Amino acid sequence: MDIIQRIAEELAVNPRQVAAAISLLDEGATVPFIARYRKEVTGGLDDSQLRILDERLVYLRELNSRRETILESIASQGKLTPELEQAIHAADTKTLLEDLYLPYKPKRRTKAQIAREAGLEPLADAILADRNLIPEIVAAGYLNPGQGVPDVAAALEGARQIIMERISEDAELLAELRERIWLKGVLHATVAAGKEQEAAKFKDYFDYSEAIRKIPSHRALALFRGRNESLLNITLKPALDDQDEHRLCEQIVARRLNISDLNRAADAWLSDTARHAWKIKLFTRIDLDLKLRLREAAEQEAIRVFARNLRDLLLAAPAGPKATMGLDPGIRTGVKVAIVDPTGKLLATDTIYPHQPRNQWDQSIAQLARLIAQHSVELISIGNGTGSRETDQLVGDLMKRHPELRITKLTISEAGASVYSASELATKEFPDLDVSLRGAVSIARRLQDPLAELVKIDPKSIGVGQYQHDVNQVQLARMLDAVVEDCVNAVGVDVNTASVALLKQVSGLSTSISENIVAFRDQNGPFTSRRQLKKVPRLGDKAFEQAAGFLRIMNGDNPLDASAVHPEAYPVVETILSNTGKSVRELIGHSTYLRSLNPADYADATFGLPTVTDIIKELEKPGRDPRPAFRSVQYMEGIEKITDLEPGMQLEGVITNVANFGAFVDIGVHQDGLIHISHLADTFVKDPRDIVKTGDMVKVKVLEVDVPRQRISLSMKKENRAHTRKTN
């Protein structure tokens, strides 16, 4: 199978574009680099196309590798016919490939294999060849007590096992029946006997049926989790009317062996064999295959949902370089306080005890006011964990008593902050700081720049996934790593302030190179030009090529070093300067003049029209941050816990997670509410992400509050539709 042609057809692009992209990937180029700086080479493939290409390339190469292994295995057995070889070469999925290999795959000694060893294969062949033979009479000639065939019944059972195994290994028949059941099959779930109370969270599936091909990702994963916890029983029926469908499938199997009831001596025995083959061999195999197919499809969708939510979270609006106070709420253990300067450098830490049992409310306000004034704090970032609303009230009281401080408070998700606090990275950064105070630092920094701080945390710990622990962890990690890489490179990185955790996500930079960059910066002071990067140990030409365009040197020797223009393309800018007689500082940001330029006038064999067009756009707004403008949400006063909620209340909240069935909203009560997909808008919604995304601020109406199950139902329909949507 031609991988290039196959991917080109799937992406609906020219094979030459695919070949060029594969060549660049094989040479070590990253997707962000290819998408941004090699548009001429790939014919303008964008990052989403390249990600799909990269994913399919891995799959198809694995498929081809498996194909070669299978061909070698069958050839070594002397059973590789031209027809089989052609079928194996034509197989375009791993499932089909394994179906073809099944008859030749080394396996444990099956009943059919034992029967062959006992010399019963000729008996099976004889009955299949002549339906007028009486099976019992023919079988009498194959008795062999020493081989476990003491009587006619044993001989016929052995022959039946041989025929059943052949049928079950018929790739074409298996594929036909598998697809038939996929289209017609129904999955039925029931609660495990005596587990009703333990399985309360799966109450919706105590007596549940749905066409297997229509089950959405979240329901499929819930079903499999319930089964894995021995709380649910899951059964696949071949159709709604399963008895009729079983009979029809038996007939399909019979036709495959040319079995028909013509009252010949062997017809009844062969019909029974076909029935047994369907129920015992084929349906059992198909049952496993289709549940696996459903699970894999559900996992893939869940991974995509996680990836989209992670992208929205990473690209959330940054508050920017402002002195920020981070508050990690706690009741008995106190509120941990950390203050960072506009660059994220830690300035001070403290712990206050405004809540029970100490109730040092006034003292806490006085202490916070002193710290805010001392360090010129502009923003207060409050984690949304236990004690969040009480701490928010404390800060609100602080703002009333000290309006001269002119501070802004925001409550943010602290998901993953504790993971960072105890990580090796945090230990290296703050070796002498208590773990609990490190969390407050993280909470402050993630308000300043969510991307720069969240890259320090394993994406799986950020909490925007859908059944994330139930999916393939290798595939999940691969997808999330790609999202982080794309987001970091889309925004760009200030090489003079970035941490190792952020730098290592830049195209072409490994952890060791990133550590060397930081060490070089510490020893020699801030970088003043991109050229200096070449002095960093182990940062060779290839790494420089991949990384340079995404690294920013703010206020350096060359203004272009603060832009996304790649150093390799500086000659294009120099040509523009020479033709216009302007300096680079005069040209940058001069929108009217730049828009008057014709990119084609500066394109040549090295830098084509797409690259020149990108350069001119970048000169208009160099280093432009693609993230939205910063805004904050205000929670309703007096609504602090789930028991404070009442149906009909209208509240403001922020979207914390988007799933296929709806969106979760933080409304400030320590338990996210759910806007079901049917309540996201007045019109039909196919995909919740068409309406909201993680980080959006929304106005909602409380529909229902289920305190025992900790469930809050919300709506954005009608008067609740208005919401503020962030745009990238």
RACORMO-V168972 format. One line per field, one symbol per residue. phi: phi as a letter, one per 20 degrees, with the letter a starting at -180 (. if undefined). A space follows every 50 residues. Layout:
phi->???
This chain:
phi->.effffffffelcfgfffffffffffeofeggfffedcfffemnfeffff ffgfffffffffffffgfffgfffffemdeegfffffffefdcfffffff egfdfgcffegffffffenefgfffffffcfefegfffffedfbgfdncf bfgffffffffffffgffdegffgfffffffffdfcecccffgmdgffeg fdgfdfbccaggfdffgfffffffffffeldcddcddfageffffgffff ffffffdlebedmffefffffffffffffeefffffgfffffffffffff fffffgffffffffeffefnfcgcdddefaefeneedbdcegenffdbca cdcfdgefleffffffffffffffdlfdccddfeegnffffffgfffgff fcfffldddbdcfdgnffffgefffffffcfdefgfffffffffffffbg ffeffedggfeendeclfeedfffffffffffffgfffffencffecfef gfffefgndeffffffffffffedngfdbfgfgfefgmeeffffgfegfe eddflefdgffedeffgfdggffffffffdmdefffffneggfffefdgf fdebfedegfffffffffffcfmgefffffbcddfffnddbgfeecgnfd cdbcfdacdfdqcecedncmbfedefgfdfbfdfdecgffdcbgofecdc dfebcdfgelccdcbdflfefgbedfce
